[in-house]
Each structure stands twice: as C-alpha cells, then as structure tokens.
Amino acid sequence: MTLLEVEFGYGRPPNESEARALNDVRDVYGMRSLILNEKSRSILVEYDASRLTESDICALLRAAGVQIRETAIVANG
C-alpha cells in the first residue's frame, strides 16, 4: 500500500447534495480519508496510490460537483 495525501482547492462551497456525494466518495475502494476545510476552501484526500491515481481522485470530486481549482501533493504516507 502506498499512501499519498493530496490537497485540492475548490471554488464555491459544496451545497447539500454535493456534500452527500462527497460522503459517497469516501466509500470508494482505496480512499482512506477526505477532509473538507471550508475556511481554506480545500479538500485534503488521503488515498492508496496502488489503487487510485490523482486523476481518479480529481474525477471523483468533480463528479460529486466540486469545482476543483488547484491541486498540490502534500505528503507520502
């Protein structure tokens, strides 16, 4: 298992239906944690890089309705 943490900046805050969709993203195999920080408008995602890629995570967040603005790799786990 190769754990990575990536932080995604987003535009407008998620509405109620988008927040529910983000909750479903947490259940994706290989996803370890998803932390929404409304103050900094960022989402910190820890995931298993042997199961998912950064592009996969970005696609999941966009499918949930999040307007991704920027991405930064934070750390290896």
ChimeraX commands (.cxc) that place a marker at each C-alpha (Angstrom):
marker #1 position 0.00,0.00,0.00 radius 0.5
marker #1 position 1.34,3.41,-0.99 radius 0.5
marker #1 position -0.44,6.21,0.83 radius 0.5
marker #1 position -0.49,9.72,-0.61 radius 0.5
marker #1 position -2.10,12.92,0.56 radius 0.5
marker #1 position -3.27,15.47,-1.99 radius 0.5
marker #1 position -4.93,18.80,-1.35 radius 0.5
marker #1 position -7.45,20.15,-3.83 radius 0.5
marker #1 position -8.52,23.79,-3.78 radius 0.5
marker #1 position -12.10,24.48,-4.82 radius 0.5
marker #1 position -14.29,27.43,-5.82 radius 0.5
marker #1 position -17.70,27.76,-4.24 radius 0.5
marker #1 position -18.55,25.69,-1.15 radius 0.5
marker #1 position -20.38,22.41,-1.84 radius 0.5
marker #1 position -24.15,22.55,-1.46 radius 0.5
marker #1 position -26.10,19.87,0.42 radius 0.5
marker #1 position -26.38,17.41,-2.48 radius 0.5
marker #1 position -22.69,17.83,-3.33 radius 0.5
marker #1 position -21.77,17.24,0.32 radius 0.5
marker #1 position -23.76,13.98,0.23 radius 0.5
marker #1 position -21.96,13.00,-2.98 radius 0.5
marker #1 position -18.60,13.74,-1.31 radius 0.5
marker #1 position -19.64,11.45,1.52 radius 0.5
marker #1 position -20.16,8.68,-1.05 radius 0.5
marker #1 position -16.65,9.32,-2.45 radius 0.5
marker #1 position -15.29,8.31,0.96 radius 0.5
marker #1 position -16.62,4.79,0.30 radius 0.5
marker #1 position -14.56,4.28,-2.88 radius 0.5
marker #1 position -12.08,1.41,-2.54 radius 0.5
marker #1 position -8.61,2.86,-1.96 radius 0.5
marker #1 position -9.87,6.09,-0.40 radius 0.5
marker #1 position -8.54,6.47,3.14 radius 0.5
marker #1 position -9.87,9.87,4.21 radius 0.5
marker #1 position -11.41,13.03,2.82 radius 0.5
marker #1 position -11.33,16.20,4.92 radius 0.5
marker #1 position -13.20,19.31,3.80 radius 0.5
marker #1 position -11.79,22.61,5.10 radius 0.5
marker #1 position -14.34,25.33,4.34 radius 0.5
marker #1 position -12.13,28.12,5.72 radius 0.5
marker #1 position -9.27,27.48,3.28 radius 0.5
marker #1 position -11.64,26.10,0.60 radius 0.5
marker #1 position -9.65,22.92,0.29 radius 0.5
marker #1 position -10.18,19.18,0.43 radius 0.5
marker #1 position -7.40,17.00,1.82 radius 0.5
marker #1 position -7.56,13.47,0.45 radius 0.5
marker #1 position -5.52,10.50,1.66 radius 0.5
marker #1 position -5.63,7.55,-0.70 radius 0.5
marker #1 position -3.89,4.33,-1.66 radius 0.5
marker #1 position -1.87,5.14,-4.77 radius 0.5
marker #1 position -1.69,1.45,-5.67 radius 0.5
marker #1 position -5.49,1.55,-6.17 radius 0.5
marker #1 position -6.21,5.12,-7.34 radius 0.5
marker #1 position -4.39,7.93,-9.11 radius 0.5
marker #1 position -4.56,11.66,-8.51 radius 0.5
marker #1 position -6.57,11.91,-11.73 radius 0.5
marker #1 position -9.05,9.34,-10.38 radius 0.5
marker #1 position -9.50,11.36,-7.20 radius 0.5
marker #1 position -9.95,14.59,-9.16 radius 0.5
marker #1 position -12.56,12.92,-11.39 radius 0.5
marker #1 position -14.44,11.59,-8.34 radius 0.5
marker #1 position -14.51,15.06,-6.75 radius 0.5
marker #1 position -15.67,16.68,-9.98 radius 0.5
marker #1 position -18.36,14.01,-10.41 radius 0.5
marker #1 position -19.56,14.93,-6.92 radius 0.5
marker #1 position -19.97,18.52,-8.17 radius 0.5
marker #1 position -16.87,20.11,-6.63 radius 0.5
marker #1 position -15.27,22.88,-8.71 radius 0.5
marker #1 position -11.58,21.94,-8.46 radius 0.5
marker #1 position -9.25,24.94,-8.89 radius 0.5
marker #1 position -5.81,23.61,-7.99 radius 0.5
marker #1 position -4.01,20.52,-6.76 radius 0.5
marker #1 position -0.97,20.09,-4.52 radius 0.5
marker #1 position 0.65,16.87,-3.34 radius 0.5
marker #1 position 1.02,17.26,0.40 radius 0.5
marker #1 position 2.92,14.15,1.54 radius 0.5
marker #1 position 3.55,10.46,1.15 radius 0.5
marker #1 position 2.01,8.41,3.93 radius 0.5
marker link #1:1,2 radius 0.2
marker link #1:2,3 radius 0.2
marker link #1:3,4 radius 0.2
marker link #1:4,5 radius 0.2
marker link #1:5,6 radius 0.2
marker link #1:6,7 radius 0.2
marker link #1:7,8 radius 0.2
marker link #1:8,9 radius 0.2
marker link #1:9,10 radius 0.2
marker link #1:10,11 radius 0.2
marker link #1:11,12 radius 0.2
marker link #1:12,13 radius 0.2
marker link #1:13,14 radius 0.2
marker link #1:14,15 radius 0.2
marker link #1:15,16 radius 0.2
marker link #1:16,17 radius 0.2
marker link #1:17,18 radius 0.2
marker link #1:18,19 radius 0.2
marker link #1:19,20 radius 0.2
marker link #1:20,21 radius 0.2
marker link #1:21,22 radius 0.2
marker link #1:22,23 radius 0.2
marker link #1:23,24 radius 0.2
marker link #1:24,25 radius 0.2
marker link #1:25,26 radius 0.2
marker link #1:26,27 radius 0.2
marker link #1:27,28 radius 0.2
marker link #1:28,29 radius 0.2
marker link #1:29,30 radius 0.2
marker link #1:30,31 radius 0.2
marker link #1:31,32 radius 0.2
marker link #1:32,33 radius 0.2
marker link #1:33,34 radius 0.2
marker link #1:34,35 radius 0.2
marker link #1:35,36 radius 0.2
marker link #1:36,37 radius 0.2
marker link #1:37,38 radius 0.2
marker link #1:38,39 radius 0.2
marker link #1:39,40 radius 0.2
marker link #1:40,41 radius 0.2
marker link #1:41,42 radius 0.2
marker link #1:42,43 radius 0.2
marker link #1:43,44 radius 0.2
marker link #1:44,45 radius 0.2
marker link #1:45,46 radius 0.2
marker link #1:46,47 radius 0.2
marker link #1:47,48 radius 0.2
marker link #1:48,49 radius 0.2
marker link #1:49,50 radius 0.2
marker link #1:50,51 radius 0.2
marker link #1:51,52 radius 0.2
marker link #1:52,53 radius 0.2
marker link #1:53,54 radius 0.2
marker link #1:54,55 radius 0.2
marker link #1:55,56 radius 0.2
marker link #1:56,57 radius 0.2
marker link #1:57,58 radius 0.2
marker link #1:58,59 radius 0.2
marker link #1:59,60 radius 0.2
marker link #1:60,61 radius 0.2
marker link #1:61,62 radius 0.2
marker link #1:62,63 radius 0.2
marker link #1:63,64 radius 0.2
marker link #1:64,65 radius 0.2
marker link #1:65,66 radius 0.2
marker link #1:66,67 radius 0.2
marker link #1:67,68 radius 0.2
marker link #1:68,69 radius 0.2
marker link #1:69,70 radius 0.2
marker link #1:70,71 radius 0.2
marker link #1:71,72 radius 0.2
marker link #1:72,73 radius 0.2
marker link #1:73,74 radius 0.2
marker link #1:74,75 radius 0.2
marker link #1:75,76 radius 0.2
marker link #1:76,77 radius 0.2
view
